[in-house]
């Protein structure tokens, strides 16, 4: 499995991809994020691509897409929409060629992709999630993130804390904590991780690679403080009836529907 995440805030983009690959009892590490672009566009025309799903499908699709971008007559994409459209066309081409053969081996054509970046005609950076069929959705302002792979465990902290106004530094922390929550509960998600940012202020991607020990301080801080916060939480209605020395009286109360929180 995989955990890849893209966040969009006013200051820019944050992307994170885990690097664990599992096949049966075998665990290896592999890169799940690529930075691609047409050479003529330079660094300003780079996009980030992250994938989850069948590794062979992923590698073939990206190899064909990269080949098209590296052709001498390749022209820069005017917008991210054009880039996504070109990627989807290549994905459908690979699907048409390989899907039936995969079915003969009881395998599904399974690849989910996140593309993120900003091209010359784009007013702001954006992110897109592409499904195996070649259709897509764009990141929205009400839910300013997209994730693929093992997505359940990392959602709660993002849903509780992340907004379009979150600053880029905090968005980086939330991306890491979302990954950390996932790796704790999902054995097939883990280190190393690749983290990238796109700052709207200067229009460039920055990238770093981190392993388990690189974020030891942050992990220990989080574990310590989340435990302390749980201990400091005000006692609930269960204290009197479910703990030794309590009154034993139930404090259950019926509330009307419009009071549900």
C-alpha positions, -999 to 999 in steps of 0.1 A, spaced: 0 0 0 10 37 -2 3 70 14 6 101 -8 -8 135 2 -11 169 -15 -21 200 4 -30 234 -11 -30 265 10 -27 302 1 11 302 5 15 272 -18 16 234 -20 29 206 2 33 171 -11 43 139 8 49 104 -4 59 74 17 86 50 3 76 16 16 69 -12 -9 54 -45 3 50 -77 -17 39 -106 4 64 -108 33 90 -87 14 95 -51 23 115 -27 2 118 10 -4 110 28 -37 103 63 -48 67 71 -54 70 108 -64 84 123 -97 92 158 -108 85 161 -145 84 189 -170 92 199 -206 129 210 -207 120 242 -225 99 254 -195 127 251 -170 121 247 -133 91 270 -134 72 244 -155 78 214 -133 50 194 -119 49 168 -92 34 134 -98 26 108 -70 11 74 -75 -4 44 -57 -14 11 -71 2 -16 -92 39 -8 -96 43 -21 -131 14 0 -143 28 30 -126 63 26 -140 50 21 -176 26 50 -175 52 74 -161 79 61 -185 57 68 -215 47 102 -202 83 112 -195 93 101 -230 68 124 -245 79 153 -223 116 147 -234 110 148 -271 128 175 -290 95 189 -303 77 189 -269 62 222 -259 55 234 -224 20 229 -210 1 262 -209 -18 251 -177 -20 223 -153 -53 213 -169 -34 207 -202 -8 187 -182 -35 165 -166 -52 160 -199 -19 148 -215 -13 124 -186 -48 110 -188 -44 104 -225 -12 84 -218 -29 65 -189 -58 54 -212 -33 43 -238 -15 21 -213 -48 8 -200 -60 -2 -235 -27 -21 -241 -24 -39 -207 -58 -43 -190 -68 -75 -207 -34 -92 -200 -36 -81 -164 -70 -97 -160 -56 -130 -173 -33 -129 -142 -62 -119 -119 -48 -84 -116 -66 -51 -119 -55 -21 -138 -50 -1 -106 -32 32 -105 -43 64 -87 -23 96 -94 -19 130 -79 -5 158 -101 4 191 -86 20 223 -98 15 256 -116 20 264 -153 24 298 -170 -13 304 -176 -24 293 -141 -34 320 -117 -24 298 -88 -10 263 -82 -34 234 -80 -36 196 -75 -56 169 -94 -64 133 -85 -66 110 -115 -85 77 -113 -75 45 -132 -102 52 -158 -85 85 -167 -111 108 -152 -101 133 -125 -111 157 -97 -94 190 -87 -86 200 -52 -112 223 -36 -112 250 -10 -135 233 15 -112 202 16 -78 216 7 -60 182 3 -60 151 -18 -47 117 -7 -43 83 -23 -34 48 -10 -42 40 27 -61 72 32 -83 65 63 -59 70 91 -44 103 81 -77 121 74 -89 130 110 -60 154 118 -63 171 84 -101 174 87 -98 189 122 -70 214 116 -63 222 79 -78 252 62 -68 272 30 -54 299 54 -30 275 72 5 288 67 30 266 47 51 258 77 21 244 97 9 226 66 42 208 64 38 197 101 2 185 95 14 165 64 40 147 85 15 140 113 -10 127 88 16 103 75 27 94 111 -9 85 120 -11 63 90 22 44 95 13 37 131 -19 19 120 -10 5 86 19 -19 84 24 -14 47 30 24 50 63 36 63 96 54 60 114 67 41 93 97 30 98 124 4 84 159 12 81 187 -13 68 223 -12 59 248 -39 59 283 -26 36 307 -44 60 336 -35 89 324 -57 73 297 -79 98 269 -72 97 234 -59 118 223 -29 123 187 -20 138 167 9 141 130 18 137 118 54 141 85 71 130 72 105 157 89 126 155 122 108 122 131 125 129 114 159 125 147 178 92 156 162 78 121 167 88 120 204 74 155 210 41 145 194 38 113 214 45 131 246 22 160 241 -8 141 227 -7 118 258 -5 149 281 -34 165 264 -55 134 268 -47 134 306 -56 171 309 -89 168 291 -119 177 313 -134 146 329 -164 133 310 -198 121 322 -183 86 325 -161 95 354 -187 91 381 -201 58 369 -173 39 352 -144 46 376 -137 32 411 -149 56 438 -176 72 416 -212 77 426 -223 49 403 -252 70 391 -258 73 354 -257 107 339 -272 98 306 -293 126 291 -316 127 261 -308 156 237 -329 168 209 -316 165 173 -308 202 170 -284 199 200 -263 171 185 -227 183 182 
